[in-house]
Structure formats: C-alpha cells, structure tokens
C-alpha cells in the first residue's frame, strides 16, 4: 500500500480483530494482512502499547505442548474501539469526498 499507516489506525485494526474473539499474534497479523501489509515485527509493539494502555489483556494457553499467548479486549479497549470507529467514519467520509471520482452529473455541470 502506498499510503502511510498511522499508529492510531494500527491500534484500531488490532482492537477490531481482537474484539471478534480472543486470539494470538500470528492470527491477528493474518487477518490484518487481508486489508494491508503488516509484519509480525510491526504487530508486537502495537500489542505492547495496547496492553500498556489497558485496552488489551493477555493470557497463556497450552497449544500442542507449548504456551500460546492470547489477547482479549478489555472494557476500556471496547470504549476506545468505539471512538476509533466513530472517528474512522468521519475521516473516511472526508477523504472519500476529495479522492473519489465525480459522478457523471458533477462532470456535466
């Protein structure tokens, strides 16, 4: 993707993925990759920041003889995700109004 991605957008994406279900780092990365490029090395600082801000909590669970760290969204994280979603709608609408192609009616005026 040619557009830069902000820390706030990464936070919103991770919170959105984790809000669907408790999950682990690799799976979060794979879901976000459906929309944009993201490496696991980019993800872990985001997870640490979200945990520091108490938007996420973690727990370990055994998986095939190893512990796997799972992340879950907190009440504070749900509140922050709602703010991100509201802000995204406003931002998206403003960008769309500038960047999308004009309709045939607009061109013929």
C-alpha positions in Angstrom: 0.0 0.0 0.0 1.4 3.4 -0.9 -0.4 5.3 1.9 1.3 5.5 5.3 -0.4 3.8 8.2 -0.6 5.7 11.5 -0.2 4.2 15.0 -3.9 5.0 15.6 -5.0 3.1 12.6 -2.9 0.1 13.6 -4.4 0.2 17.1 -7.9 0.4 15.6 -7.3 -2.6 13.3 -5.8 -4.8 16.1 -8.6 -3.9 18.5 -11.2 -4.7 15.8 -9.7 -8.1 15.2 -9.4 -9.0 18.9 -12.9 -7.7 19.6 -14.3 -10.5 17.4 -12.6 -13.2 19.6 -9.7 -13.8 21.9 -6.8 -14.5 19.6 -3.0 -14.7 19.2 -0.4 -12.7 17.4 0.1 -14.7 14.2 -3.7 -14.9 13.6 -4.0 -11.1 14.2 -1.3 -10.5 11.6 -3.0 -12.8 9.1 -6.4 -11.0 9.5 -4.9 -7.6 9.1 -2.9 -8.7 6.0 -6.3 -9.2 4.3 -6.5 -5.4 4.2 -2.9 -4.3 4.2 0.7 -5.4 4.5 1.8 -6.0 8.1 4.6 -8.0 9.6 4.7 -9.7 13.0 7.5 -7.4 14.0 5.2 -4.5 13.4 2.4 -6.1 15.4 4.1 -6.8 18.7 4.9 -3.1 19.6 1.3 -2.4 18.9 0.2 -5.2 21.2 2.5 -3.9 23.9 1.2 -0.3 23.6 -2.5 -1.5 23.7 -1.7 -3.6 26.8 0.1 -0.7 28.4 -3.0 1.5 27.8 -5.1 -1.3 29.3 -7.1 -1.8 26.0 -5.9 -5.4 25.8 -5.1 -8.1 28.3 -3.3 -11.4 27.7 -3.3 -14.9 29.0 -1.3 -18.0 28.0 -3.0 -21.2 26.9 -1.3 -24.5 26.0 -1.4 -25.4 22.4 0.3 -28.6 21.1 2.6 -28.8 24.1 3.6 -25.1 24.1 2.1 -22.0 25.6 0.5 -19.6 23.2 -0.3 -16.0 24.3 -3.8 -14.9 23.6 -5.1 -11.4 23.6 -8.5 -10.2 24.7 -10.1 -6.8 24.6 -10.9 -5.1 27.9 -13.8 -2.8 28.7 -11.5 0.2 28.2 -10.5 -1.3 24.9 -14.1 -1.6 23.8 -14.7 2.1 24.6 -11.5 3.1 22.7 -12.5 1.0 19.7 -15.9 2.7 19.6 -14.0 6.1 19.5 -11.8 4.8 16.7 -14.8 3.6 14.7 -16.6 6.9 15.0 -13.5 8.8 14.0 -12.9 6.5 11.1 -16.3 7.1 9.6 -15.8 10.9 9.7 -12.2 10.6 8.3 -13.3 8.2 5.6 -16.2 10.4 4.5 -13.9 13.4 4.3 -11.2 11.6 2.3 -13.8 9.9 0.0 -15.3 13.3 -0.8 -11.9 14.5 -2.0 -10.5 11.5 -3.7 -13.3 9.6 -5.4 -14.2 10.3 -9.0 -17.0 12.7 -9.6 -20.3 11.4 -10.8 -21.5 12.0 -14.4 -23.8 14.7 -13.2 -20.9 16.6 -11.5 -18.8 16.4 -14.6 -21.6 17.7 -16.9 -22.3 20.8 -14.7 
